[in-house]
Amino acid sequence: MSKHTPGPWTAEPPSEQTPHIWVNAATNSGVAKIEVCDYDDGKGERLTDEDFANARLIAAAPDLLAALKSAAAAIGDWSRPTGANGMTSASLGHPLMVAQRAMYDVIAKAEDRS
């Protein structure tokens, strides 16, 4: 498994010279390019609001992954049976524990471990 390009990433809007959206890393390397396949200087299809939303989501990916890892770890710290938090070994069905398992599944998918 290889690691992803480190963040932060940004979505750069199209220009006259480049009629597509680039998602760039802080290292100025392109991470992704979003474009309309039949773009012909404004006479054909245009980038849509959905294209721009997709670019923003892609650009947020490293930050989302880091936040997800942090949240999953915090749930793990909180859920240790202490008596003070009401958690017991039988609390695996607690909504936070269910959410934590979903978080770990998404993290594994992002890291190609699913």
Sequence and secondary structure as in RCSB ss.txt:
>XXXX:A:sequence
MSKHTPGPWTAEPPSEQTPHIWVNAATNSGVAKIEVCDYDDGKGERLTDEDFANARLIAAAPDLLAALKSAAAAI
GDWSRPTGANGMTSASLGHPLMVAQRAMYDVIAKAEDRS
>XXXX:A:secstr
      S EEEE   SS  SEEEEETTS EEEEE  TT  TTSS    HHHHHHHHHHHHHHHHHHHHHHHHHHH
HHHTS  SSS   TT TTSHHHHHHHHHHHHHHHHTT  
